[in-house]
Amino acid sequence: MASLNRALPMARSSRLIPNISGIASPSVYRLTHSPRAQSRPLHTTPVPLSKKSTEKPTYPTPAAPGGSHARTDDTITVEYPESGDLPSSALVSGTGRAGSNVFLALATFSLQGKVGVVTGGARGLGLVMGQGMVISGAELAIVDLNKEEAEKQAKLIVEAFKREYPSAKKLPKVTAHYADVSDPESVESCIAEIIGAHGKIDNLVTSAGFTENFEAIKYPIDRMRKLWGVNVDGTYLFATAVARHLMERGSKGSMVFIGSMSGSIVNVPQPQAPYNAAKAAVRHLAASLSVEWAKAGIRVNCISPGYMLTALTQKILDDNPDLKKQWTSLIPQGHMGNPPDLMGPVIFLLSDASGYVTGADLRVDGGYTVT
Ligand SMILES: NC(=O)c1ccc[n+]([C@@H]2O[C@H](COP(=O)([O-])OP(=O)(O)OC[C@H]3O[C@@H](n4cnc5c(N)ncnc54)[C@H](O)[C@@H]3O)[C@@H](O)[C@H]2O)c1
């Protein structure tokens, strides 16, 4: 596995967050509380002249657009690294109960007897959500471009389960599968492989996706198509394939699409218009499919995470502490999220505990989008 140190020179050569120090240091107040905003002229009305004056009218300096934070910075460019250029993600420990039934919990949160699929599950958020599904009783199929990493993590999930549930009578079945989620043929053969291994699919989490930062007028069209292909087509292809399987079986099921708060707001300062639009599409796809498939007993919901600390975001922020200050200054809870923060929300939405919830967008963002 290539180390992150290998990934970074590549990222730097594509101008990984240069000039971040040039960003105005963040303030805990927004817009009208900014001293800069208060000293700015409020309008650009011409200054009145006397009737006899022959001078040309003069205008005050036009006001700069308002706000101290609400700006994208075109100099920020981040290219998503090639697969395998990031380090392995760590699993979560301490989620078990040292033997089942030590604490009481609602049985409807259990995924016992279910088979779940998580795309993009070899790393980051997908990996931790997959682990949460296994801890909650499901069999799991990890789908990823990076099959080697998926295989490694599948074994680690079972080992972690053994440690946390030493008295468990049965070990979970966790398998790893290759798919490029943006490719229909790859998706179809992957689904067939999973059904061959597990016998069925009940739950789906679509976490395969990525972001990049380029100012819109310079976004390479091939990269933009790839970004939409993975985030939007990939979600659609997996969801429809699993829905067909559920309908053929006459079984109900539950799906969670991983969108982003970027599907509802515009992040600053990094420019990422295509990603934002793609995540808005993912959110509305969940709503639209939830209506179309309600009669088949298939629920479809979306989780929209805010800024989460994963290997990629951690490294970017280590190199650019000003950016972290700017991001966190906009989060009411005052800090970025951690991947385990998604475990509870995803299990809730996959399980019978949310039986009457469909078409929802659950924002897990520390309050970012309500300010
Ligand atoms: N990290 C965040 O702050 C954050 C915030 C909001 C939303 N999200 C979304 O959450 C999801 C997961 O993000 P992450 O931070 O865990 O990313 P990540 O890069 O750590 O993991 C993504 C995984 O998807 C896989 N993948 C990429 N393209 C694929 C393809 N074509 N087919 C199959 N697998 C593919 C990668 O190999 C990787 O294992 C993404 O959809 C992302 O947009 C992330």
The ligand as a Tripos MOL2 file, in Angstrom:
@<TRIPOS>MOLECULE
LIG
   44    48     1     0     0
SMALL
NO_CHARGES

@<TRIPOS>ATOM
      1 N1        -14.9950   12.7320    4.3170 N.am      1 LIG1
      2 C1        -15.8880   13.7090    4.3670 C.2       1 LIG1
      3 O1        -15.6710   14.7490    5.0040 O.2       1 LIG1
      4 C2        -17.2140   13.5560    3.6640 C.ar      1 LIG1
      5 C3        -18.2170   14.5060    3.9210 C.ar      1 LIG1
      6 C4        -19.4400   14.3750    3.2770 C.ar      1 LIG1
      7 C5        -19.6590   13.3210    2.4060 C.ar      1 LIG1
      8 N2        -18.6630   12.4260    2.1600 N.ar      1 LIG1
      9 C6        -18.9630   11.3370    1.2290 C.3       1 LIG1
     10 O2        -18.7960   10.1080    1.9000 O.3       1 LIG1
     11 C7        -18.3820    9.1140    0.9840 C.3       1 LIG1
     12 C8        -17.1340    8.4420    1.5020 C.3       1 LIG1
     13 O3        -16.1090    9.4210    1.6700 O.3       1 LIG1
     14 P1        -14.7280    9.0750    2.3780 P.3       1 LIG1
     15 O4        -14.2140   10.3250    2.9630 O.co2     1 LIG1
     16 O5        -14.8780    7.8770    3.2040 O.co2     1 LIG1
     17 O6        -13.8390    8.7480    1.0750 O.3       1 LIG1
     18 P2        -12.5960    7.7790    0.9130 P.3       1 LIG1
     19 O7        -11.8410    8.2990   -0.2650 O.co2     1 LIG1
     20 O8        -11.8520    7.5950    2.1940 O.co2     1 LIG1
     21 O9        -13.2780    6.3640    0.5450 O.3       1 LIG1
     22 C9        -13.9720    6.1830   -0.6410 C.3       1 LIG1
     23 C10       -13.8650    4.7450   -1.0770 C.3       1 LIG1
     24 O10       -14.5710    4.6290   -2.3170 O.3       1 LIG1
     25 C11       -13.7970    3.8520   -3.2120 C.3       1 LIG1
     26 N3        -14.1380    4.2120   -4.5890 N.ar      1 LIG1
     27 C12       -13.8310    5.3660   -5.2380 C.ar      1 LIG1
     28 N4        -14.2810    5.2950   -6.5020 N.ar      1 LIG1
     29 C13       -14.8850    4.0990   -6.6540 C.ar      1 LIG1
     30 C14       -15.5310    3.4510   -7.7220 C.ar      1 LIG1
     31 N5        -15.6260    4.0120   -8.9500 N.pl3     1 LIG1
     32 N6        -16.0630    2.2100   -7.5240 N.ar      1 LIG1
     33 C15       -15.9380    1.6030   -6.3180 C.ar      1 LIG1
     34 N7        -15.3160    2.1730   -5.2650 N.ar      1 LIG1
     35 C16       -14.7960    3.4030   -5.4320 C.ar      1 LIG1
     36 C17       -12.3540    4.1890   -2.8680 C.3       1 LIG1
     37 O11       -11.4570    3.1710   -3.3230 O.3       1 LIG1
     38 C18       -12.4240    4.2950   -1.3490 C.3       1 LIG1
     39 O12       -12.1850    3.0470   -0.7240 O.3       1 LIG1
     40 C19       -18.2100    9.8130   -0.3530 C.3       1 LIG1
     41 O13       -19.3780    9.6440   -1.1150 O.3       1 LIG1
     42 C20       -18.0420   11.2600    0.0410 C.3       1 LIG1
     43 O14       -18.4230   12.1250   -0.9830 O.3       1 LIG1
     44 C21       -17.4430   12.5120    2.7610 C.ar      1 LIG1
@<TRIPOS>BOND
     1     1     2 1
     2     2     3 2
     3     2     4 1
     4     4     5 ar
     5     4    44 ar
     6     5     6 ar
     7     6     7 ar
     8     7     8 ar
     9     8     9 1
    10     8    44 ar
    11     9    10 1
    12     9    42 1
    13    10    11 1
    14    11    12 1
    15    11    40 1
    16    12    13 1
    17    13    14 1
    18    14    15 2
    19    14    16 1
    20    14    17 1
    21    17    18 1
    22    18    19 2
    23    18    20 1
    24    18    21 1
    25    21    22 1
    26    22    23 1
    27    23    24 1
    28    23    38 1
    29    24    25 1
    30    25    26 1
    31    25    36 1
    32    26    27 ar
    33    26    35 ar
    34    27    28 ar
    35    28    29 ar
    36    29    30 ar
    37    29    35 ar
    38    30    31 1
    39    30    32 ar
    40    32    33 ar
    41    33    34 ar
    42    34    35 ar
    43    36    37 1
    44    36    38 1
    45    38    39 1
    46    40    41 1
    47    40    42 1
    48    42    43 1
@<TRIPOS>SUBSTRUCTURE
     1 LIG1         1 GROUP 0 **** ****
